[in-house]
């Protein structure tokens, strides 16, 4: 029995995204996808990453458009090496409307950001 080889459609230029989720326990999850809405729904339903399954619900707080999967993977590697404080600064810098002041030196995330990297 022959197996069919899957070939990626090179004509379709779907953008890739680096994204950051805020989990219910206030931890951050970083990932990449080429279908952001679908991936977020997968996380919310508990069928995406094992890390987020026990930390539901999750909230998209940052998304950065990348040219291709390779660029998205490289960017993910860089962001995953960042401290939580550095990641929050990245979110804050890309999404100025996203935060409200909860007190001195405290920020509360109040919305969703989709920052382009074009």
C-alpha positions in Angstrom: 0.0 0.0 0.0 1.4 3.4 -1.0 1.4 6.3 1.3 0.6 9.7 0.0 3.2 12.4 0.6 1.9 15.7 1.9 3.3 18.7 0.0 3.0 22.1 1.5 1.3 24.7 -0.8 4.1 27.2 -1.5 1.7 29.6 -3.2 -0.3 30.3 0.0 1.4 33.1 1.9 -0.2 32.8 5.3 1.5 34.9 7.9 2.9 33.4 11.0 2.5 34.9 14.4 4.4 34.8 17.7 1.8 35.1 20.5 1.8 35.5 24.2 -1.0 34.2 26.4 -1.8 35.3 30.0 -2.8 32.2 31.9 -5.3 32.0 34.8 -2.4 31.6 37.3 -0.8 34.8 35.9 2.0 32.9 34.1 2.8 33.7 30.4 2.8 31.2 27.6 4.6 31.9 24.3 3.9 30.1 21.0 3.7 30.4 17.3 1.0 29.7 14.8 -0.2 30.6 11.3 -3.9 30.7 12.3 -4.1 32.8 15.5 -7.9 32.6 16.1 -8.0 28.8 15.7 -5.0 28.3 17.9 -6.4 30.5 20.7 -9.7 28.5 20.5 -7.6 25.3 20.8 -5.9 26.6 23.9 -9.2 27.7 25.4 -10.8 24.2 24.8 -7.7 22.5 26.4 -6.5 20.7 23.3 -3.5 22.8 22.5 -0.4 22.9 24.7 -0.1 20.8 27.8 1.1 23.8 29.7 -2.1 25.8 29.2 -4.5 22.9 29.9 -4.3 23.3 33.6 -4.1 27.1 33.5 -7.4 27.9 31.8 -8.9 30.3 30.9 -6.1 32.0 28.9 -6.1 35.4 27.4 -4.3 36.6 24.3 -2.2 39.6 25.3 0.3 39.9 22.5 0.6 38.8 18.9 3.4 39.8 16.5 3.2 39.1 12.8 6.2 37.3 11.2 7.1 36.7 7.6 7.3 32.9 7.8 7.6 30.0 10.1 11.4 30.2 10.3 11.2 33.9 11.5 8.4 33.1 13.9 10.5 30.2 15.4 13.5 32.4 15.8 11.5 35.1 17.5 9.8 32.5 19.8 13.2 31.3 20.9 14.3 34.8 21.7 11.1 35.6 23.6 11.1 32.3 25.5 14.5 33.2 26.9 13.2 36.5 28.3 12.2 36.9 31.9 8.6 37.4 32.8 9.3 41.1 33.5 10.9 41.4 30.0 7.9 39.7 28.3 5.5 42.1 30.1 7.6 45.0 28.9 7.4 43.7 25.4 3.6 43.4 25.7 3.4 46.9 27.3 5.6 48.4 24.6 3.6 46.8 21.8 0.2 47.5 23.4 0.1 50.8 25.2 -3.7 50.7 25.4 -3.7 47.3 27.1 -2.8 48.3 30.6 -4.4 50.2 33.4 -2.6 51.2 36.6 -3.7 49.1 39.6 -1.4 51.0 41.9 2.3 52.1 42.1 4.4 49.8 40.1 1.4 47.5 39.3 -0.1 47.1 35.9 -3.3 45.2 35.1 -3.9 43.8 31.6 -7.3 45.0 30.4 -7.4 44.1 26.7 -6.0 42.2 23.7 -3.1 43.4 21.6 -2.3 42.4 18.0 1.0 44.2 17.2 2.2 44.0 13.7 5.9 43.5 12.9 5.8 44.7 9.3 
